């Protein structure tokens, strides 16, 4: 098992209800996901959003 930390952009076109699908899509190429969590949401001065994601994957 190994631990990952990623920052993923959160487009304004994606509502919060679809974040699960977004995170799984973005992390699917890493390795089989065992567990993941959004640990922070950062909004910069221009209004762009970014998700801080931590995950545990096989390998």
Secondary structure, DSSP 8 states (H G I E B T S, - for coil): -EEEEEEEEE-TTS-GGGHHHHHHHHHTTTS-EEEEEEEEEEE-TT--EEEEEEEEE--
